[in-house]
Amino acid sequence: MYLYLSENPRSLYLVTSSHEERRGCPPKALVFRAAQDSSSQAVVEFLPKDEVDLTNAIKLTSRVVKGCLGLISIGGEMFLAVITSATDVGNTRPSSPTAESVCQIHDVGFYCLTSSLWDDPTLNGDPLTTAGYGDQSGYYNASGSSTPAPEHPCQPLRKLISTGTFYYASDPQWDISSRLQRRLSRSEPWDPSTYDERFVWNEYIIKSLLDFRERLDPHERTELDQCQFMVLAIQGYVGVCTLALPAPPTNGTPAVATLSLISRLGWKRAGTRFNTRGVDDDGNCANFVETETVFSTDQHCYSYVQVRGSVPLFWEQQGLQTFGQRIQITRPQASQPAFDRHFAGLVEEYGAVHAINLLGTKENEAALTAAYTRHMRSAQHALGDAIGLTSFDFHAAVRIGGHESVFREIRRLENVVDNLDKFGFAMADASTNEIITEQKGVFRTNCLDCLDRTNFVQDILSRTALEQYLAHIRREWIHAGSLWSNHGELWAENGDALSRIYAGTGALNTSFTRSGKRTLAGVLSDATKSVSRAYINNFQDKGKQAAIDMFVGNMTTQRQVTIFDPIHDSVRAALENRLPEYSTTKQCTIFVGTWNLNGRPPPTESLLPWLFPRPSKPDMFAIGFQEIVPLTAQQIVQTDPEKKRVWETKILDTLERRPNKKSSYILLRSHQLVGTALLVLVKKELTAVIRNVEAASHKTGLRGMSGNKGAVGIRLDYHDTSFCFLTAHFAAGHANVAERNADYRTIVNGLHFLKGKTIDSHQNVIWLADTNYRIDLDNDRVRTLAQLDDFDALLAADQLRRAMDEHAVFEGYQEGPLLFRPTYKYDLGTDNYDTSEKMRIPAWTDRILFKGNNLDLAVYSRAELKCSDHRAVFALFRAEVRIIDHVKRAALSKLLLESVTSTAEGEKLDEKLASLAFTSEEPDLPPPSSEHFAWWDDLEHPNGIVVPITSKKRTYGQSGNPFDSSSESSLSSSPSSSEEELYHALQAPLAPVPPSTTRRPAPPPPRPRSTKPTPDSDS
């Protein structure tokens, strides 16, 4: 197929070639153009080729296009992604009734639907129109001068996809994303919309085209599939080799067998080595790979599946990484729900799972192993014997007996031997595709990165399982040297490919995998790879991570391209407007506290006056510390985390020992930047409904080079409501207002969470910080006013309030009333403001500011803890948390779709769609009331009596809006219980009863009429 462009309107055409048509492909064209004034909505048409006028169209690339990967919106422009170069890998199962061939992607092009700026073929690397990709350093403008060529917005994506690690099923199409057993167990014929969603990497950008396909007539859908315009791609490795094996001596002709290896990398927690570790809240783990060994002869087809993946706990490695692995288990007490989801998903998919943990006894790896074992024991209470764990110290075995000993010891492990027999393998009849035996479970292997050690052991397991199969069908093949040399080569290539994806270099230990020997050249090669990994992981992977997140749709600011469809667009709009029908809300209480510790250890005095200032039971604690360590040069260069751990222990101990304890709290997440630290603690029972917990920090000291000043943030989703907590330490010095303002802007613009999330991405944001803003009055005056509790006079001179009034900082944020004395600076252990030589002016340096429509501030005050030169500040919030019922939402969506598409007798769908125009005009209303006049109190409405006017146009029982549900609909109401109403009533502050007035309360407004009523008009 070829790609053409025409203007007015700007359109791209994917058109079948004459060569494809001679092979039986229908002559068709897939036409794309952007919807008017939209960078995220396209208009797509599937037309006969002869109905497309290509007279004035130009061919965008001289290459033959292999297929379309999808549509993506980047930087306000919309692009069509197409494969421009691919090679055939081979037929993975030649004995199948239909071929199962695979192609490897080598290059892709991104062509813009919304602008001609990126039409230059050199920007898409067309080798036939330029001297070579990357050869030209610039291009000539109209004046003849050379200027640097602009980088294509999709260049990072093109670089990612063109690395040779993406594959797709070639003609005839088949489901490359699913293992053999899963494919053959389906009763229905092949369908592009049926695939394993864990492994299709372009699902985010191809989804709108798959939806478009579903809306076509069956005949058109078949023709679209025959054209193979759309491609589903996996990332990983596919290797195929054909070999001759000895056959029975009937005619002396050797048997031809095909050995294939297919590794499918999961995309749901995709990323590079140090950027993506562990598990997410949905149970998806980093570097998750399903690897399938396929052995095919003219009689049978054998399949054996294994999986690998990062240790499914919340852990990470931050900072500059060299060869010492600094591991932090970030949520040690809150990993169990995600751990359970991960293994429950594996059990549901594969039947049973036995994990092989290859981590060693070094401090960091040992800590992970201990946590892994502890969580596995807990998970077995729910999943029973379906899951198990065997730990094997790979490095210790190699030190003692070399790599050869690992081969022997793995095959002798009792749990491994038992489960190899128990799980079995899948086997199918080659001619009929009938499944003869099924694989009943998988081994899940991991090391730290799930690369070198893991690949080595998976090779052993694959060989052992294949030997078991051969023992049943052709025992002499077990001794065929060519089979095992090809098997080892495939696994070595597999290890290299997966390692390049995750770590940037080939795998270690592959010299032994290939040859069965550890050579000097192999040792030197492994040392070189280790050095290369350290450089790539520290200095190149962040850009690659951003490209991955963009490709799979993880960036928060991204908008998925949709295809113009008035029916589904109307349903989507109606669903957004009817959010309360498929969701509920609940109240939660949040404690927020900030305290500059002046480098002091936890005091002997109780923290209860700060953490429990009122008889409340917070669901969540967000506690920020500044100067948790002394801000010395040594601490700035290498911060001691022990002080943070001591304070964490003190806080948890205080919560655990509080009087009238009815629930327990756990440390959900903590994070530290030199002296600034943030802790988030939640009730233990809430860990299952709090997801996507992330931490980030940003330095502002010494122009961003030092962490003595800066901010730490923790974000999370509580049910379906997002929260972001930030603690910060701004620039000191009475006169340094501009520096403090600059610190705020630097943090807001520079602190980012994963997947493009920023501070302002969240529904609720709370700052708990030592802002260091001072009071612009002389020292004696401030101290006198503070003693008199004259807070209004002090607030009038407060630098932060002035900066907020000038919209210099915290625009859109609120702060509670400052009804407590300035919190800085005190003599230690006393109530006396600073009496030292410097005699610092008292100030409200410690503040809590917030924004969010569903945040209600209940208390804002300070605690009289005297171990620091600052007083601790706290706030209590009541927040409304939304809970979306996704099952109910899907049911409502289906009802709405049926309501729109169903037509009465004689009614045409086009006419019905045309009538679904929603007007944004407000109905006519009476003029507003004033202090002297109320619209319901006039001569025509004596004593405020209004007779409603009933519209004669509305038929009883008929809704004017097709999306309105009847009052009896089970989906249209979510009444709160009387207990909830009582709770809300008790939470509301008591208000004095106003004196009775002569004016009556307002009745309901009358029905709108064609003219606006006035006080003197007739009713």
N, C-alpha and C positions, 0 to 999 in steps of 0.2 A: 504494500500500500504506500501511497505518497501523501505528503502534506502540502496543501496549497493555502494561499492567503488572498483575500480580496478585501477592498475597502468599500465604505459607504453602502451598508454598514460594514464595519470591520468584522470579518468572519474567517474562521479556520475550517478547512475541509480535509477530513481523512477519507481518501478515495481508494477503492480497491484497484489493484493493477491488473493488466491484461493477463499476466502470468498466473495470478491467483484465480482469475475467472476461468482460465483454461483448466485449472485443477478442480473446478466445480463450485467455486465461491460465487455467490450472486453479485452482480454489478451494483454496488451500493456506495453511498457516501454518508459519513457522520459529520454533521455540520454544527459548529460551535460559534456562539457569539455572546458577548456580555449583555446582560439586561441593562436597560437604560439607567444611568447614574448609579451603578452598583459595581463594586469590586469583589463581591462574594456571591453573586447570583448569575447563572448562565442560562441561555436559551439553547437547547439542543434539539436537533431534528435528525431523523433517520430517513433518508430519501433514496429513491432510485437514482442511479448515476446519471441517467439521461435527463433528469429534472434539475441538475445542478449546472449552472452556467459558469464554466471555468475559462471563458474567453479572455477576460481581463485579469485572471488570477495568476499569481506567480508561485513557483515552487519554492517553498521556504528552505528546503534542504535537498541536496542531490542524493542523499542516502535513502535507501529503502527503509521505510518505517516498519518496525516489527509489531507494534501495538501501542496502545495508550495505557499509561499508568494511572491517569486521573487528572483532576483539576485542583489547583491550590491557589490561595490568595496570600500574597506576600507584599508587604510595603505598600498597600493600597492598590496593587495591580493583581490581575488574575492571569494565571498561566496554565497552559495545557502541557502535561508531561508525556513525552513519547519516547520509546526505545529506538535509538538510531543505530545501534551496533550490538550484535549478539552472536554467539557461536554455539553450535550443537555440541552437547556433552555426550549424548548417546541415549540409547534405549535402555531404561533401567530394568525392563521386564520383557524381553523379546518373545517369550513364550505366551504372553497374554493375547487374548483374542483381538484386542486393540493395542496398538503401540503406546508405550508410556515414555515418550522422549522428553528430554530436558534441554533447555537452552540457558546459557550463562550470559548475563548482561554485561556489556563492556562500556557502553556510553548511552547517555540519555540527553534529550534536548527539552528545554522549557521555552515555550512560545507564548507570547503575550496576547491576550484577548482584548485588552483595554488600551494599549498604547503601542505606537510604532517605534518607541525609543529603543527597544531591545530586539529589533528585527535584524540587526547586523549579524550575518552568519558567523563571523569570527567570535561573537560572544557565546555562540552555542557550539563552537568547536568543530565546524564542518570542515573536514580535511581537504575537500575538493575545492573549497573557495578561499582557503588561506594556506600559508606556507606550513602550517602545523600549529596545533593547539599550544598556546603559550609562547609561540615564536615572536609574535609582534608585541612590542612594548608600548605601542601607541598607534594613533591613526591621525590622518590629516584633516583639519577642519577647512572651512570655506576660505580662510585667509592663507592656507598653505602651510601653517605652522603645525608642528606635531604636538599633540596633547595626549596625556595618558588615557588609555581606553578605560571607560567606566566598568567596574565589575558588575556582572549580571547579578540581580538580587537572588537568583536561585543557584549561583555558583557553588555555595557550600553543599546544597542538596545534590547537585550534579556530581560533585567530587565524592560524596558519600555513596551514591548509587553506582558509580562507575568504577568501583574498586574491584570488581570481579567476584563479589560475595553474594550477589543477588541472582536468583534463578527463577525461571517460569516454565510451565508446561507448554511444549510446542505442539504442532499439528499431529494428530488430532488432540484437542485439549482434554485434560484430565485433571483431577484434583491432587496437585502436588503437595498441598498443605496437610493432607491427612495420610496417616500410615495405612498400610495395605489392609490390615484387619478391619479398620474402621470403614475404608472405602467399600470393601466387598460385602460388609454386613448391611449396607444400604440397599433397600429394595428398589428405589426409584432410579432412573437413568441419570447420567451426569448432568449437573446443573451448575452454572457459574456462581449462583447465589448460595450454594451449599459448600461450605469449606470450614476448616478449623480456624476460627477467628484468632486463636492465640498466635498463629504463625504467618498470617497474611500481612506483610509490612505496609502495603499501600492501601489498606482498608480505609483509612481516613480520607484519602484523596479520591478513591474510586467509588466510595459508598453512594454518592449522588448519581453516578452513572449506573450502578447496579439497581438503584431505585427507579431510574428512568427505564431500564430494561424491563422491570416488573410491570410497568404501566403500559407496555406495548401489547398489541394483539399477539396471540400465540404464534401466528404465522410470521409476523415481523420479528418476534423474539428469536424464533428458530433461525431466520436469516441473519440476524445480528450475531448470533453465536457462530454461524458458519463463517462470517467475515473475520472473526477473531480480532475485532477492534479493541476489546478490553482485555487486559492482562492482569492476573493476580500473581504477585511476586513474593517469594520467601527469601530470607537471608540465612546464610549458613554455608553449607558445603554439599555438593553432589559429585560423586566419583563413580565411574562405571568402568569395569574391565571385563573382557571376554577371554575365556581360557579353555583349552582342550584338556579333558580329563580322561583317564583310561576307562574303556567300556568293556562289557562282557565279550569274550572271544567268539562272538557269533560271526561278525564280518570284519572285525579288526578296526572299524571306524571309531575314532575317539568321540566321546560325548562332548558337546559344546555347552558350557555353562556360563552364566553371567553373574558376576558379583558386583553389587552396587552398595554404596553407602550414602545415606541421605541424612543430613543434620539440619534441623529446623530450629532456628533461634527465635525465642519468644520476643515480642515487641512491647508487651504491656509494662515491663519495667526495664526498658532498654537504656543502654548507656555505656560509657567507658569505665575503665577499671576503677579509678579512684573517685569518680563522680557518682557511680551507682553501685551500691552494695546492699546486701541483705534483702529484706522483704518490704512490701508496702502493706497498707491496711486491708487491701482486698486479697492478700495472700499471694500476690505475684512476686517472684523473686528475681534478682538480677542474674544475668547470664544463664537463663533457663534455656536448655537445649534438649530437644527430643532427637535422638540418633537411632536410625533404623538400618539394620544390616539386611539386605535382600539377596537371596541366592536363588537363581532361577535356572531350571532345566526344562527340557521339552515335556517332562511329566509333572513336576511339582514346582511350586514357588514357596520359598521359606522366608519368613520375616521375623526379626528379633529386635525389640525396641528397648532402649535404655534412656534415662533422662539424667541431666546434671543441673545444678543450680546452686546459687550462693546459699550459705547458711541462712535459713528463713527466720532470722531475728532482726531487730532494728539495730544495725551497727554501721559504722562508717569510719573512714580514714580522712582526716582533714589536715590542711597545711602542706608544706613541702615534704614530699615523700622520697626517701632514698631507699636504702636496702633494709632498714629496720622498720618493721610494720607497726605503726602506732594505731592501735585499734581502740575504738570507743563504742561500747554497747550503749546506745543512746536512750533506750527505753527498757531497762532491764526488768522493770516490774509490769510493763504494759505490752509485752510482745505475744502473750499467749493467744489472744483472739486471732491475730494475724497468722500465727504459727498453725493454729487449728484449721483456719480457712485454707491455708496452703495444702496441708496434707489431706484434708477432706476433699478438696478439688482433685488431687492426684488419685485418691481412692475411687472417686466417682468415675474418673476417666479411664484408669488402668486396672482397677479391681483390687490390687494390693500393692504396697510399696515397702521395700526394705532399703533403708538409707545406709550407705557406706561412707563414713566420715574419715578422711585421710589427714586431718590436721595433726600437728605434732604436739610436743610437750613444752615448747617455748611459752613464755608467760602469756603473750597475747593469744596465741592459738589455743593454749590450754584453757583460757577463760572462755573462749567461744565454745570449745568442746563441752565444758562443764555446763554452760547455759543451754546448749543444744540437748544434752542428755536430760537435764532437768525438765525442759519443755516437752521433750518426747514422752517422758513418763506421765506428765499431765495429760497430753493428747491421747495417750493410750486408754485413759479412762472413758473417753467418748468413742474412739475408733477401734479399740480392742486389738485383736491380733492382726488386723489388716495392715498395721504399720509396725516397723521395728527399726532398730539402729545397731550397727556394728561399727566400732571405732578401730582404726588400723593406722598406726603411726608410720607413714610411708618413709619419711626421712630416717627414722631410727632403723627400719629394716634395711634400707640402702646402706647406711653406715656400717651395719654389721655384716651383711652378706652380699652387698651389691644389688644391682637391678635384677639379676637373675633370681635372687631369693624372693623378690616380690612376686614374681610369676608363680613360684611354687607355693608361697604362703597364702596368697589370695585363694588359690584353688583348694586349699586345705581348710579354710575357715569353715567351721561347722554351719553357721548361719547362711553363709554363701552357698555351700553345697546343698543344704536343705531347700533353700529358696530357688536355686536353679532348677531343681527337680519339680518343685511345687508350681512355679510360674510357667514352665514349659516354653513353647514357641508357637507361632502361627504358621500354618501350612495350608495351601490351597491347591486344588487341582488346576493344572496349567491350562487345560483346554476349556473348562467350564467355569472357572473362577469360583467354584464351590469351596467353602471353607471346610477343611478336614479337621484341624485342631486349632484351638485359640490360645493365645498367650494370656495368662490369668493374673499377671502382676509384673512389676518392673523394679529394677534396681535404680536407686537415686544416689548418684555418687557426687561427692563434693570435696574440694580442698579449700584453700583460701580464695583463689581466683577461679577455680573450676576450669583450669587450663591444663597444665603440664601433668601433674600427678593424676588428675581425674582422667585425662585422655589415656594415660598409660594403663590404668586399671580397667577402664571401659574396653580397651582393646583386648585385655585378657578375658573379660567376661564374654565379649562377643565371640572370641575364638572358642571358649569352652562351650558355649551354647550351640555354636555351629557344629562342633565335634559331636555333641549329643545327637543332633539331627542326622548327621552323616552316619552315625552308628546304626541308625534305624533304616536308612535307605541305601547306602553304598559305603560299607565300612572301609574299603580299600582307599577311598578318597581322603580319609583322615591322614594318610601318609603322603599325599601329593604335595611336593615342595612348592610347585608353582602356585597352588591355591593359597598357601600361607604367606608366601612372599608378596603376592598381590594384596592379600588381606592386610598385612603389615604396612604396605605402601599406602593403601587407602586410609588407614587410620593415622598414619604420619601426616599425610596431606590434610586430613580432617583436623588434626591438632593444630597444624600451622594456620589453617584458614580461620578457625574459631579464635585462636590467639591473636591474629592480626586484627580481627574485628574488635576484640575487647581490650587488648593491651598494646596493639600497635606493632608487634613483632611476631615472628613465628614462634612456635611452641618450643620449650626445652625438652630434653630427653628423646627427641624424635629420631636421633641416630640409632638408639637402641631399638625403638619401635620398628624402624626400617630393617635393620640388619641383625638384631638380636645381640649386638655387641656394643659396649661403651668404648668409643675411640677417643684419641687425643683431639682429633679435629672436632668431634662432637662436643668435647669439654670446652674448647676455645670458642666454638660457635655459641654455646649456651652463655658463656661469659659476655660475649659481645651483645647478645640479645638482652641480657639483664641490664647492661648499661644503657642500651637504646630505649628499653622500656622506661627506665627512670626519667630520661629526658622527655620522651613523648608524653608520658602520663602527667608530668608536671607542667609542661609548657605548650602542648598542642591539643590536649584532649578537651579543653573547655569549648573551643570552637566546634569540634566534632560533636560534642554533647548537645550544643545548641541546634546543630543541623538535624540530629536525630530527633530531638524534641519537636522541631518544626515539621519534620516529615510525618511523624506519627500523630500529630495534632495535640501535643502536650502543652504547647505554649498558651498561657492564660489569655493573651491578647489576640489569639488567632480566631478567625471566623471561618467555619467550614463552608466551602462552596456548596450552594444548593442549586438545583435546576428548577427554573420557573415552572410552577405548577399551581394554578389558582385554587385547586381543591385542597391540596395538602397545606398550602400556605395559609388558607383560611382556617383550617383545623388547628394549625400551630398557633395562630394568633388567638383563636378562641381558647385554647388550652392555657395560654399565658394569662388570659383575663379571668379564667376560672380556677386559678390556683387553690383557693380555699376548698374547692370541692374534692380535691384529691390529696389534701394535706391537712395536718393539724399543727397546733402550736402548744408549747408548754413553757412554763416559766423556770428560769434557773437563777441562782444567786452566785455572784462572782466577787471574791475578795481580791482587791488589788492593793499592793503595798510597795513602798519604795523607801530605802534607807541607805544613806552614805555611812559606811562603817568606820571610816578613818583608819582602815587596816587592823581593826580590833578583832580578837577572837570572840566567839559566842560568850555572852555574859552569864553570870550565875543567876541573875534575876530572870523571872519567868517572862516568856514572850507572849503569854496569853492576852495581856492587855492590848497588844498590837494585833494578833492574829484572830482573836475573838472579842472585839470591842463591844459587840452587841450580842444578845442571845439569838444569833443566827446560825444556820448550818450551811455554809457555802458549798456549792457543788464543785467549785473550782477556785484554786488559789493561784494568782500570778504575783510573784514576789521578785522585785528587782533590787539588786545591791550595787553600790558604787564603792570603789576603794575597798574591795573585799580582800585585796592584798595591798601592802604599801607600794606606792607608785615609784619604785626605785628602778634604776637602769637595768639591774639584773632581772627584775620581774618583767619589765617591758620586753626584754630580749627572750626570756624563757620563763613563762608564767608557771607558778607552782599551783597545780590543780587541787592540792590537798586542802587548802583553805575552803574551797567551794564544797568539797566533800564533807568537811567538818560542819559547815553551816547547813548542808542538806540533812545531815544526821540530826542536828539540833532541831530543825523545823519539824522533821518527821516525828521525832521523839515528843515534841510539844503537842503535835496533833494527836498522837497516840495516847498521851497521858491526860488529855483534857477531861474535865469532869463531865458526867452524863453522856459519855461517848456512845453513839448509836451506829456509827459507820466508820470505816477505815479509809484512809487516803494513801495514794501511792504517788511517787514522783514520776510524772508522765515524761518530762523532758527538762533538761537543764543545759545551759550553754554559757561560756565564759569568754570574754575578750579582756585580757590582762585584769584590771580591777573591776570591770563591769560584768555582772553575772545576772542571769534570769532563770528563775525556777518556775515551772508550772506543775501543780499538783492537783489531782482530781479524786473524786470518790472512786473507790475500787470498782464499783458496779457500773461505772460509766465508761470503762475502757473499751467496751465493745462498740460503743456508738460514737467514739471520738476517733477521727481518721485524719490521714494526711498531715501528720505532725512534722513540722520542719523547723530548723533553726538556722539563723544566718547572723552575720555580724559585719560591721563596717567601721573602719578606722577613720578618725578625723584629726588625730594628733600629728603634729609636724607635717601638715598638708597631706594627710592620708597615709603617711609612712609609719606612724607610731600608734599603738593601741592604748596609750595612756588615756586618751579620750576617744569616744566613739559610741557605738550603739550595738545592742544585741536584740534580736527579734525572734519570737517563736510564734508560728501560726498553726492553726488547726481548724478542722471542720467538726462541729458538734452537731450531730445529725446532719441537716442540710443548711446549716448556718455557719459562716466563716468568721473567725476571730483572729486578730493579730495583736500581740502584746509586745511592747518595745520598752526597754530600759536603756537610758543613755546618760552620758556624762559630758556636758558641754564645756566649752572653754571657760577658764576661771578668770578672775580679775574684774574689779568693779566697773571699769570703763569699757570692757571688751564686749560691748553689745553687738557690734557688727560681726565679730568672730563667732559669737553664739548663734546669731542668725545664719551665718554661713555654715556652721556645723549642722544646723537643722536641715538646710537645703541639701547639703552633701549627703546626709543620711537618707533623706526622702528619695533623692535621685539615685543613690548608689547602693542601697541595701535591697538585694533581690533574693527571693526564694527560688526554689527549683521551678522549672517549666515556665519561666517568664513572669512569675507572680511578683508583684510589687506591694508596697505598703497599702496603696490606694486600691488594690484589687479586692480588698476585703470589705465585708458588710459592716463589721465592727472593728474599730481600731482604738486601742488604749495605750497611751504613753504613761510610763511611771518612771520618772527620771529626776536626776539632779541636774536641772537646767542651768543652774549657776546665775540666773538673772537676779539682779540686786534691786535695792530701793534707793531712788535718787533723792535722798534727804541727808542732812548732816547726821552724824552719829548720835549726838545727844537727843536730837529731835526724834529719831526712829526709836531709840530706847524708851523715851518718855511716852510716846504714842503706844508702844507695845505694852508698857506697864498699865496704861489706861484702857487697853483693849479697843483703841480707836482704829479699827481695821480699815474703815473707809478712807481715812486720811493717808494711811500707809499704801493702800491699794491704788490711790490716785497717782502715786509716784513709783509704782511697780514697773520695772523695765519690761517684763514679759507681757503684761496687759497692754502697755503702750505699743509694743511690737505687734501684738495681735490686732489692736485697733488700726494700725497702719498697714495691715495685711502683709507684714514682712515674714511672719512665721505662723504656723498652726492655723492656717485659713480653713474654716469649716469645722474647727474643733470647739468644744465647750469645756468649761471648767466649773466645778461647783463653787459655791460661795466660800470665800476664805474667812472663816469664823474662828480661826485659831492663830496663835502668835507665830511670828517668824520662826522657822525651824533651824536657822543657822545664825551665828556660831556660838556654841556653849562651851564653858569650861567643863572638862570631863567630870562626870559624877555629880554635877550641881545643876541648879536652875538659873545660874548666872550667865548672862551673855559674856562674850570674850573679854577677859581682863588682862590678856597678855600685852606685850609691847605693841603689837600691831593693832589691837583694839578694833577688830573688823566690825563693820556695820551690820547689824542683824538683817536677815533677808529671808524671803520665802524661796529658797533655792530648790526645794524638793516639791515637785508638783505632779499632779495626775490630770491628764487631759484626755478627752475622748470624743469620738464621733461614731454615729450609728443610730438609725431610726428606731431601733428596738432596744436601745440601752436606756435605762432609767436609773439615775444616780439617787441612792437612798441616803448615804452617809458619806461625808468627806471631812476628815479630821486628822489628828496626830496622836501618837502614843507617847507617854512620858517615860521612855527608856533612855537611860542616862550614861550608857557605856561609850557612846560616841559623841563627837562634837556637833552632830546633827540629831534632830529628832526624827523618828520614823513617822511616815505619813501613810494613811490608808484611805480606801474608799470601798464602799459596798454598792454593787450594781445589781439591779434586777434586769434580766435580759430575756427577750422572747426568742425561743428557738423553734424553727420550723422543721417539721418532719413530713417528708413527701412519701406518700404511698405509691410506689412505682407500678404496682399491679393495678391499683385503682386508676392511675393515670393512663395506663395502656388500655384499660377497659373503656374509659371515657373517650379516649382518642378513637377507638374503634366505633363507638356509638355515634360520635360526631361525624366520622367519615361516612358511615352508613346513612346518616341523616341527610348529608349533603348529596350523596350520589344516587340516592333513591328518588325516583320521579313518579308522580301520579300519572294516571292514564291520560295520554294526550300531551303531557308536559315534556319538553325537551330539556336535556341536561344543560346545553349551552345557555338556554334562556334562564334556567334556574340559577346558574352561576352568575349570569349578568345581573340578576336581581339581588345578589348577596352583597350589594354595596353598602358598607357601613359608613354613615355620616358622622363626622366629628363635631357637627354643630350642636351647641347646647340648646335645649328647649327654651321657649320663652318663659321668663319668670317675672314675678312682680318686682317693682323697684325695691332696693334695699331699705330696711328700716333705719331710722336715725334716733337721736336722743329724744326728739320731740314727736316722732311719728312712727307707728308700727303698721306694717301693711295689712295686718288682720284686724286693726282697730279703726274702722271708719263708719260712715253713715250706712253703707250697704251691708255691713257685717256687725250688727248690734251685739254688744257683749262678746265679740270675738267669735260669733257663730259663722262657720263657713260650710256651705253645701257643696261637696265635691261634684264636679261635672264629669259624667261618664261619656267616654268616647263611643260614638255609634259605629265607628269604622272597625273596631276590634271585635272579632267573633269570639264568643265565650269559649274558653278552653283552647284557643289557638294562640300560639306564641308568635310575636312579631320577629323574634330572633330565632333562626333555626337551630342555634347552639344552646338555647335555654332548655334546661331540664325541667320536668314537671316537679311539683312539690313533693310527689311521692317517690321520686327517684332516689334509690339508695346511694347514688353517687353525688347527690347535690347538696347534702347537708352533713355537717359534722358538729352536732350540738354539744356544747360543753356540759359536763355533769354539774349537779348542784354542789358537789364538793369543790369542783374547780371554781364555780362562781363564788362560793363562800371564801375560798382561798384568796381570790382576787380582791374580794371586798375587805378581807382582813389586812391585805397588804397595802391597800390604799390609805393615805393619811386622812385622819379625821379633820373635817372642815367645819367651822362654826355655821350654825343655821342662820341664813339671812333673815332679816325682819320681813314680815309680810308686806306686800305692796298692793296697790289697787289694780295694777295691770295684770290681766290674766296671762297664763302661759300661752305660748304660741301653739296653735293647732297645726295639723299637717297642712302644707301648702296646697292650693287648689290645682286641679289639672291644668297644664299649659293650654293657652288658647291662641288664636291667630293674632290677637292684638294684646299688647301689654296693658294690664289694668292700672288705673291711677286711683288716688283716693276718692276722686269724684265720679269715677266711671261706674256703670252698672255692673253688677256681678252676674 
